[in-house]
Amino acid sequence: MWFSFWRSRNRFSVDELRYLTDQLLKFQVVNEVNKDFVIEALRSIAELITYGDQHDSSFFDFFMEKQVMGEFVRILRISRTVSVSLQLLQTMSIMIQNIKNEHAICEFEKLY
């Protein structure tokens, strides 16, 4: 599984965001064995959403269309480790603090 995560691809692309969210969907439980992969995927998603906010609105459009926030909630529910919960909190914090696009801010407000 780790090999596929480190394959060669365009790091800052919607395809990368799609890949990461697709990988998260595969998990039925998050435990000590797979927590590092999940944490790295969450961290990368925050990075991509922040990048997309500054360079390409299709990143945030994908995030909303695929209901990635709901996937975050699912990951929180199936996680058996505190470190994943902390990463989710940090991911959300990074995204909320760094998004400047008015459309994205309005969409986030709707979620709360």
N, C-alpha and C positions, 0 to 999 in steps of 0.2 A: 504494500500500500504506500509506503514512503516513497518508493521509486517514482510512482505516478505523480506524486506531489511535486517532486523536484525536476520533472521533465522540462525540456526547453520550450518556452512559449513567451509571448509578448506579455510582460509583467503588468503593464498599465493598459489593460483593455477590458472591454465589457465581456469578452470571451473568458478572460481570467476570472472575473467576478462570477460569471455563470458556472465555470468549473468549480470554484470554491463552494458556491451554494449547492451545487449538485452533490459534491462530496459530503457536505453536512447532512443532506437529506438521507444519505445511506445509513447513518448511525441510528441504531435502535436503543443503545445505551452508551453513555460516556463514562469511562472508568479510567483506572490508572494506566491501562494498556494503550488507550487511544487519546487520552487527554491532551498530549503534546500536539498532535495533529489538529485537534479541534481548536486549541488555543491559538495556534499559528494561523489557522484559517480565519478565525474571528479577527485577529489582529490585522491580517491582510485585507479583510473586507473593510474594516474601518479606514485603512490606508487608501484603498481604492475609492471609497465614497468621498473621502476628503479630496483626493486627486481629481475625481470627476467633477466635484463641485466647482473647482477652479478651471477645469479644462474642457469638460464634455458632459452636458446634462444627461446624456443617455445612460450614464452610470446610475444616477439617482432614479431615472425612469425605470430602469431594470429593477432596482431595489424595491420600488413601490409595486411595480407590476407583478413581480414574483413573490411579494409579501414576505420579504426576507426578515422583517421584524417578527412576524409570526414564527418563522423558523428559529429565531433567537429564543423566543419563549419556549418552543418545543425542546431546544437544546438544554435550556435551563431546567426543564421538568425531568429530562432523562439523565441529567448529570449526577454522578455520584461523588464528584470532587468539588471542593471549595474553589480550587484554582480556576476552574472553568467559569464558575459563577462570578468570580472576581474579574476575569477577562471580559465577560459579557458586560459587566458594569463599566469597565474601562472603555470598551468598544463604544458603548452608547455615549459615554461622556465625551470621548474624542469626536465622535460624529456631531453631536449637538454643539459642542464648543467651536468647531471649525467650519461648519456649514454657513456660508454667507449668501447663497443664492436665495432670493425672496421666495420663489416657487417651492424650493425644498423646505424652507423654514415653515411655510404655510402647511405643507403636507405633514411635517413632523408635528405641528400643533394639532392637526386633526387626529393624530394617533393618540394623543393624551387627553 
